[in-house]
Amino acid sequence: MNKNKSALSAVIVLLVLIAVASIFIFKRQSENNQVPADNNGMILFYSLSCPHCQNVEKYIQENNVKDKYSFSQLEISADRKNSEMLVAKAEICGLDTGSLGVPFLWTGEKCLLGDTDIIDFFSK
C-alpha cells in the first residue's frame, strides 16, 4: 500500500512540474511575440534573408537610429503572427497585400516600403 501511495505522489508531483513548466514556456512565448508598448506604434518588419533589410539594419547601426527613434523590429519569415501583422498594417495603408515585401516600416500612421524610403525616413 505504501508503494502505491509513493508512486501516486510521484506522479502528482511530476504532473504539477509539467504544468508549471508549460505555463512558464507559454507565457515566455507570448511575451516574445508582443510588440513593446513603448514603441510609439513604429514597427520595422524584416526578413533575415533579405539584402534590402540588411541595408536598413546597417544604416540603423551606423547612424545610431535606435537612439533617435523607438521602434520594434519583427522578423516575418519565421513567425506567422508577425507576417499577419505586416498584412494588417499594409491593409490600413491600402496596399496590395498580394505583393508585399520587406523591409516594411509602419510609422504608426503610414507605410514605407523598401530600403531607400525607410533610410530616407530615418535620416530626417
C-alpha positions in Angstrom: 0.0 0.0 0.0 2.9 2.4 0.8 4.4 1.7 -2.6 1.1 2.7 -4.3 0.9 6.0 -2.3 4.6 6.8 -3.1 4.0 6.1 -6.8 0.8 8.2 -6.8 2.6 11.0 -5.0 5.5 10.9 -7.5 3.0 11.0 -10.5 1.2 14.0 -8.9 4.5 15.9 -8.4 5.6 15.2 -11.9 2.2 16.4 -13.3 2.5 19.6 -11.3 6.0 20.2 -12.5 5.0 19.7 -16.1 2.0 22.1 -15.7 4.2 24.8 -14.2 6.9 24.4 -16.9 4.2 24.6 -19.6 2.7 27.8 -18.2 6.2 29.3 -18.0 7.0 28.4 -21.6 3.7 29.6 -22.9 4.0 32.9 -21.0 7.5 33.4 -22.4 6.5 32.8 -26.0 3.5 35.2 -25.6 5.8 37.9 -24.3 8.3 37.4 -27.2 5.5 37.8 -29.8 4.2 41.1 -28.4 5.2 44.5 -29.6 6.6 46.5 -26.8 4.2 49.2 -25.5 6.8 52.0 -25.6 7.4 51.8 -29.3 5.0 54.6 -30.2 3.5 52.2 -32.7 6.5 52.1 -35.0 7.4 48.7 -36.3 10.1 47.6 -38.8 9.3 44.3 -40.5 12.2 42.4 -42.0 13.5 39.0 -43.0 16.9 37.6 -42.2 17.4 36.6 -45.8 16.6 40.0 -47.3 19.5 42.0 -48.6 17.5 45.3 -48.6 16.7 44.6 -44.9 20.4 44.2 -44.3 20.9 47.6 -45.9 18.4 49.2 -43.5 19.9 47.3 -40.5 23.4 48.6 -41.4 22.1 52.1 -41.6 20.4 51.8 -38.3 23.6 50.5 -36.6 25.9 53.0 -38.3 23.7 56.0 -37.6 22.5 55.2 -34.1 18.9 55.3 -35.2 17.7 53.5 -32.1 18.9 56.4 -30.0 16.6 58.7 -32.0 13.6 56.5 -32.7 11.8 54.0 -30.6 10.6 51.1 -32.7 10.1 47.3 -32.7 11.7 45.0 -35.2 9.7 42.0 -36.2 11.1 39.1 -38.4 8.4 37.8 -40.7 9.7 34.7 -42.3 9.8 32.6 -39.1 6.8 34.0 -37.3 3.3 33.8 -38.8 1.8 36.3 -36.3 4.4 38.9 -37.4 3.5 38.2 -41.1 -0.2 38.7 -40.3 0.6 41.9 -38.5 2.5 43.1 -41.6 -0.5 42.4 -43.8 -2.8 44.2 -41.4 -0.6 47.3 -41.4 -0.4 47.2 -45.2 -4.2 47.0 -45.4 -4.5 50.2 -43.3 -2.4 51.9 -46.0 -4.4 50.5 -48.8 -1.5 48.5 -50.2 -1.9 45.4 -52.3 -1.2 42.6 -49.8 -0.6 40.1 -52.5 2.7 41.7 -53.4 4.1 42.8 -50.1 7.8 42.7 -49.4 10.3 43.8 -46.8 11.8 45.9 -45.4 8.5 47.5 -44.4 8.2 50.3 -41.9 4.9 51.1 -40.1 5.4 54.6 -38.7 2.2 54.4 -36.6 0.5 56.4 -39.3 1.8 55.4 -42.7 3.7 52.6 -44.5 7.1 52.8 -46.0 8.4 50.0 -48.3 12.0 49.4 -49.4 15.4 50.3 -48.0 15.6 53.7 -49.8 12.3 55.1 -48.4 13.0 53.7 -44.9 16.5 55.1 -44.8 15.2 58.4 -46.1 12.7 58.5 -43.2 15.3 57.7 -40.6 17.7 60.3 -42.0 15.3 63.2 -41.4 
